[in-house]
Amino acid sequence: MELLEKPCGGSGHFAETLPDTSANQCRNRPMASYQSLLSADPPPAFAYIEPPFEFNSQNVSKYPPEVTGSLVLNSISRRLGWHSLAGMRLLDLGCGVRLARAIVNLQMPIGLYAGVDVNAASIAWLKENVQDARLRFEHLDMHNALYNPAGAHPADDELSRRGLTGFDAACMLSVVTHQDPDDTRKLLRMLHACVRPGGQLYFTAFLDEAIEAYVDKEAGQPRAWTSYNPDFLIGLVAECGWAVKAIYAGSVLHQPALVCDRL
């Protein structure tokens, strides 16, 4: 194919021009208008919550809650053997606000997250401000020497009677660390009624092989820091219909954790 030539200005030089191809023809098309280029696409979902509560230690609270919350949720999911939280139903007893904040603000996938806590103010705030059908919150008035000394002593089926049943797993983060053995038994039995057959339990606890069974380490502040002998705790868990199948050492951002199967 021959190239066409034409003079450039009056310099006597010649410039080569490309053959008249379809690519060149595109240059001659009319420019598209703004209205013709507008495309329909719904805006991405967006939600943000900032609960005015802080329940974590200084080692944890110095980082953004979404960062540590997503780390914990991903650890739970991985250690329970889940590919992800998508479609899973998780009951969080002693929920605080951190995991809910991570799920909402980072748009983390989950089937259902149900948070239960003795702190009435934080639960009321979450109920009022979280507009997400995947999240549910319940206040539980239950005695604890540190957090709720005037609290009630609910029955083992208190949560299941509220319709909190059929969960794939339950978790307790920094809860057993503030319970004596009797209160720990109560919590384990309550959760047993909420988790489906074949489901699992994930909870954290301070473990000390040097003690006989259980120690309340802060004599002047009951339940501020409780530790369990690992074998004693494994037996206590078994009394309540669970079997410990794995124990993970703690880290700066995550206490030692036990993974259990529902029997």
Residue pairs with C-beta under 8 A, 6 or more apart in sequence:
1 19
3 16
3 17
3 18
3 19
4 16
4 17
4 19
5 14
5 15
5 16
5 17
6 14
6 15
6 17
7 13
7 14
8 14
8 15
18 24
45 107
47 104
47 105
47 107
47 131
47 132
48 104
48 105
49 100
49 101
49 104
49 105
49 129
49 130
50 101
51 97
51 100
51 101
51 122
51 125
51 126
51 129
52 125
53 96
53 97
53 119
53 121
53 122
53 125
54 61
55 96
55 97
55 98
55 119
55 122
56 65
56 68
56 96
56 98
56 174
59 252
59 253
60 68
60 253
63 253
65 97
65 98
65 101
65 102
66 101
66 102
66 105
66 106
68 98
68 253
69 98
69 99
69 101
69 102
69 103
70 102
70 106
70 108
71 253
71 254
72 98
72 99
72 173
72 253
72 254
73 85
73 99
73 102
73 103
73 108
75 254
75 257
76 90
76 169
76 171
76 202
77 83
77 84
77 85
77 88
79 202
79 246
79 248
79 257
79 259
80 169
80 200
80 202
80 259
82 88
82 168
84 109
85 108
85 109
85 110
85 111
86 109
86 110
86 111
87 109
87 110
87 111
88 110
88 111
88 112
88 168
88 169
89 111
89 112
89 114
89 166
89 167
89 168
89 169
90 110
90 112
90 113
90 114
90 167
90 168
90 169
90 170
90 171
91 114
91 116
91 159
91 164
91 167
91 169
91 170
91 171
91 191
91 194
91 195
92 99
92 113
92 114
92 115
92 116
92 170
92 171
92 172
92 173
93 116
93 117
93 140
93 159
93 170
93 171
93 172
93 175
93 187
93 190
93 191
94 116
94 117
94 118
94 172
94 173
94 174
94 175
95 115
95 116
95 117
95 137
96 115
96 117
96 119
96 122
96 173
97 122
97 125
97 126
99 113
99 115
99 173
100 113
100 115
100 126
100 130
100 135
100 137
102 108
103 110
103 113
103 132
103 134
103 135
104 130
104 132
104 135
110 134
111 134
111 168
112 134
112 135
112 136
112 167
113 134
113 135
113 136
114 135
114 136
114 137
114 138
114 164
114 167
115 123
115 126
115 135
115 136
115 137
115 138
116 137
116 138
116 139
116 140
116 159
116 164
117 123
117 137
117 139
117 140
118 139
118 140
118 141
118 142
118 144
118 147
118 148
118 151
119 139
119 147
120 139
120 141
123 137
123 138
123 139
124 139
126 135
126 137
127 137
130 137
138 159
138 162
138 164
140 154
140 158
140 159
141 148
141 151
141 152
141 154
142 148
142 151
142 152
142 153
142 154
142 186
143 149
143 150
143 151
143 152
143 153
143 183
144 151
144 178
144 179
144 183
144 223
145 180
145 222
145 223
146 178
146 221
146 222
146 223
146 224
147 178
147 223
153 186
154 190
156 186
156 189
156 190
156 192
156 193
157 190
157 193
158 190
159 190
159 191
159 193
159 194
160 190
160 193
160 194
164 194
165 193
165 194
165 196
166 194
166 196
167 194
167 195
167 196
167 199
168 195
168 196
168 199
168 200
169 195
169 199
169 200
169 201
169 202
170 191
170 194
170 195
170 199
170 200
170 201
170 202
171 201
171 202
171 203
172 187
172 191
172 201
172 202
172 203
172 204
173 203
173 204
173 255
174 204
174 255
175 187
175 203
175 204
176 184
176 187
176 203
176 204
176 205
176 226
176 228
177 204
177 205
177 206
177 225
177 226
177 255
178 223
178 224
178 225
178 226
179 187
179 223
179 226
180 214
180 216
180 223
180 226
181 213
181 214
181 228
181 236
184 236
185 236
185 239
185 240
188 201
188 236
188 237
188 240
188 241
188 242
189 240
189 241
191 201
192 240
192 241
192 242
192 262
195 201
195 262
196 262
197 262
198 261
198 262
199 262
200 259
200 260
200 261
200 262
201 242
201 258
201 259
201 260
201 261
201 262
202 257
202 258
202 259
202 260
203 257
203 258
203 260
204 250
204 254
204 255
204 256
204 257
204 258
205 227
205 228
205 233
205 255
205 256
205 257
205 258
206 225
206 226
206 227
206 228
206 255
206 256
207 227
207 228
207 229
207 230
207 233
207 247
207 256
208 215
208 227
208 228
208 229
209 229
209 230
211 227
211 228
211 229
212 229
212 232
213 228
213 229
213 232
214 226
214 227
214 228
214 229
214 232
215 226
215 227
216 222
216 223
216 225
216 226
217 224
217 225
217 226
217 227
218 224
218 225
228 236
230 247
233 244
233 258
234 244
237 243
237 244
237 258
237 260
238 244
238 263
241 262
241 263
242 260
242 261
242 262
242 263
243 260
243 261
243 263
244 258
244 259
244 260
245 259
245 260
245 261
246 258
246 259
247 256
247 257
247 258
247 259
248 256
248 257
248 258
248 259
249 256
250 256
250 257
